[in-house]
Amino acid sequence: MTDHKQFTFEEIFKQNENRVHYQMHKLGIRDPDGEFYSEGLYAMWRAYKRYEPDKGPMSTYFNYTIRYSLLDLMRKKIQQKEKEQAFLHQEITSITSGNRSSNSSLLPIPEMKIIDEKLWKEIFSHLTVKQRKWVYDAIIRDMSLNEIAEKEGVSVEAVKSWGKQARKKLRKVLIME
C-alpha cells in the first residue's frame, strides 16, 4: 500500500482544505453559492484518488488539480454567460424589430419612448424570457397581472412569481452598479 493511502481522505481534507480557499483567493473568485468551493473539494478528492507518489509531492499535485479545475469552471461560466447574452440580444432584436436590418418595431407602443436602449438591454440581460415578459408587460405596458396571465396562458400566481424573481434580480443588478 502506498504512503498516501495510509491516510483517509477526511484526514487529507482537514490538512489541505485551505488549499481550495487559497486558490479561489488567488484567482479572485467570489463564491456566494459555494459552487467553486465544491468544485475545489471535488478536484482535491480526484487528486487524492489519482496521486502517484513517485511523480512528485502530493501538495503540488493538489494545488495544480484544484487550480485548473477552478479555471475550467470559470471558463464554463464565462462561455455560458456569453451564450445567454447572445440569446438575449437575439430575443431583444426579434421583439423590438423582428429583423436585424429593420428599424421598424413589431411592438406598437407609440406612447413609450425608450430613452436609454443600452440600459434596457443591460437590464434584460439579467432576466429570463418570462421575467422579461413581466417587465415589459407590467412595467412598460402597465398591464395588470390578470391581463398578463390571460395573454400568456398561465395562472396569475405564475405571473406573480415572474415578477418576484425579476425584482429580486434587478435589485442585485441595480445595487451593484
C-alpha positions as CSV (number, residue, x, y, z in Angstrom):
1,M,0.0,0.0,0.0
2,T,1.3,3.4,-0.9
3,D,2.0,6.1,1.8
4,H,-0.8,8.4,0.8
5,K,-3.4,5.6,1.0
6,Q,-2.5,5.2,4.7
7,F,-4.4,8.4,5.3
8,T,-8.1,8.7,4.7
9,F,-9.5,11.4,2.5
10,E,-11.0,13.0,5.6
11,E,-7.6,13.4,7.2
12,I,-6.1,14.7,3.9
13,F,-9.1,17.1,3.6
14,K,-8.6,18.5,7.1
15,Q,-4.9,19.2,6.4
16,N,-5.5,20.6,2.9
17,E,-8.9,22.4,3.0
18,N,-7.2,25.8,2.9
19,R,-5.7,25.0,-0.5
20,V,-9.1,25.4,-2.0
21,H,-9.6,28.7,-0.3
22,Y,-6.1,29.8,-1.3
23,Q,-6.6,29.0,-5.0
24,M,-10.0,30.7,-5.0
25,H,-8.5,33.8,-3.5
26,K,-5.5,33.8,-5.8
27,L,-7.9,33.6,-8.8
28,G,-10.1,36.3,-7.4
29,I,-13.2,34.1,-7.2
30,R,-16.2,35.2,-5.3
31,D,-18.3,32.2,-4.4
32,P,-21.6,33.2,-2.7
33,D,-23.3,29.9,-3.8
34,G,-20.3,27.6,-2.8
35,E,-20.1,26.2,-6.4
36,F,-16.4,26.9,-6.8
37,Y,-15.6,25.6,-3.3
38,S,-17.5,22.4,-4.1
39,E,-15.5,22.1,-7.4
40,G,-12.3,22.6,-5.5
41,L,-13.2,19.9,-3.0
42,Y,-14.1,17.5,-5.8
43,A,-10.8,18.3,-7.5
44,M,-8.9,17.5,-4.3
45,W,-10.7,14.2,-4.0
46,R,-9.8,13.3,-7.6
47,A,-6.2,14.3,-6.9
48,Y,-6.2,12.1,-3.8
49,K,-7.5,9.1,-5.8
50,R,-5.1,9.6,-8.7
51,Y,-2.0,10.6,-6.8
52,E,1.2,8.7,-7.6
53,P,4.0,9.4,-5.1
54,D,6.9,8.7,-7.5
55,K,5.7,11.6,-9.7
56,G,6.2,14.4,-7.1
57,P,4.8,15.9,-3.9
58,M,1.1,15.5,-3.1
59,S,0.8,19.2,-2.2
60,T,2.0,20.3,-5.6
61,Y,-0.4,17.9,-7.3
62,F,-3.3,19.2,-5.1
63,N,-2.5,22.8,-6.0
64,Y,-2.3,22.0,-9.7
65,T,-5.5,20.0,-9.8
66,I,-7.5,22.4,-7.7
67,R,-6.3,25.5,-9.6
68,Y,-7.1,24.1,-13.1
69,S,-10.4,22.7,-12.1
70,L,-11.4,26.1,-10.8
71,L,-10.1,27.7,-14.0
72,D,-12.1,25.2,-16.1
73,L,-15.3,26.1,-14.2
74,M,-14.6,29.8,-14.6
75,R,-14.3,29.3,-18.4
76,K,-17.5,27.3,-18.5
77,K,-19.3,30.1,-16.6
78,I,-17.9,32.8,-18.9
79,Q,-19.0,30.8,-22.0
80,Q,-22.4,30.2,-20.6
81,K,-22.8,33.9,-19.8
82,E,-21.7,34.8,-23.4
83,K,-24.3,32.4,-24.8
84,E,-27.0,33.8,-22.6
85,Q,-26.1,37.4,-23.7
86,A,-26.1,36.4,-27.4
87,F,-29.5,34.7,-26.9
88,L,-30.8,37.8,-25.2
89,H,-29.5,40.1,-27.9
90,Q,-31.3,37.9,-30.4
91,E,-34.5,37.9,-28.4
92,I,-34.4,41.7,-28.0
93,T,-33.8,42.1,-31.7
94,S,-36.7,39.9,-32.6
95,I,-39.0,41.6,-30.1
96,T,-38.1,45.2,-31.0
97,S,-37.5,45.0,-34.7
98,G,-38.2,41.5,-36.0
99,N,-35.5,41.9,-38.5
100,R,-31.9,42.7,-37.8
101,S,-31.8,45.2,-40.7
102,S,-35.1,46.8,-40.0
103,N,-35.7,49.8,-37.8
104,S,-39.4,49.4,-37.5
105,S,-40.8,48.0,-34.3
106,L,-43.1,45.0,-34.1
107,L,-44.4,46.2,-30.8
108,P,-46.9,49.0,-31.3
109,I,-46.2,51.3,-28.4
110,P,-46.4,54.8,-29.6
111,E,-46.7,56.3,-26.1
112,M,-43.5,54.7,-25.0
113,K,-40.2,56.2,-25.8
114,I,-37.1,54.3,-25.0
115,I,-34.8,56.9,-23.5
116,D,-31.8,54.6,-22.9
117,E,-31.8,51.5,-25.1
118,K,-28.5,50.4,-23.7
119,L,-29.9,50.4,-20.2
120,W,-32.8,48.2,-21.2
121,K,-30.5,45.8,-22.9
122,E,-28.4,45.6,-19.8
123,I,-31.4,45.1,-17.6
124,F,-32.9,42.4,-19.9
125,S,-29.5,40.6,-20.0
126,H,-30.0,39.5,-16.3
127,L,-33.6,38.2,-16.8
128,T,-35.1,35.0,-18.1
129,V,-37.6,35.2,-21.0
130,K,-40.6,35.0,-18.6
131,Q,-39.1,37.7,-16.4
132,R,-38.6,39.9,-19.4
133,K,-42.2,39.4,-20.4
134,W,-43.3,40.5,-16.9
135,V,-41.0,43.6,-17.0
136,Y,-42.3,44.5,-20.5
137,D,-46.0,43.9,-19.8
138,A,-46.3,45.0,-16.2
139,I,-43.8,47.9,-16.1
140,I,-43.6,49.2,-19.6
141,R,-47.1,48.5,-20.9
142,D,-48.7,48.9,-17.4
143,M,-50.8,45.7,-17.8
144,S,-52.5,44.0,-14.8
145,L,-51.4,40.6,-13.6
146,N,-54.7,39.2,-14.8
147,E,-54.1,40.7,-18.3
148,I,-50.6,39.3,-18.5
149,A,-51.8,35.8,-17.2
150,E,-54.5,35.7,-19.8
151,K,-52.2,36.9,-22.6
152,E,-49.5,34.3,-21.7
153,G,-52.0,31.5,-20.9
154,V,-50.7,31.0,-17.4
155,S,-52.0,31.5,-13.9
156,V,-51.9,34.8,-12.0
157,E,-49.6,33.1,-9.5
158,A,-47.1,32.3,-12.3
159,V,-47.0,35.9,-13.3
160,K,-46.5,37.0,-9.7
161,S,-43.6,34.6,-9.5
162,W,-42.0,36.0,-12.6
163,G,-42.3,39.5,-11.1
164,K,-40.9,38.4,-7.8
165,Q,-37.9,36.8,-9.3
166,A,-37.4,39.7,-11.7
167,R,-37.5,42.3,-8.9
168,K,-35.0,40.1,-6.9
169,K,-32.5,40.0,-9.8
170,L,-32.9,43.7,-10.6
171,R,-32.3,44.7,-7.0
172,K,-28.9,42.9,-7.2
173,V,-28.1,44.4,-10.5
174,L,-29.1,48.0,-9.8
175,I,-27.5,48.0,-6.3
176,M,-24.2,46.6,-7.7
177,E,-23.9,49.3,-10.4
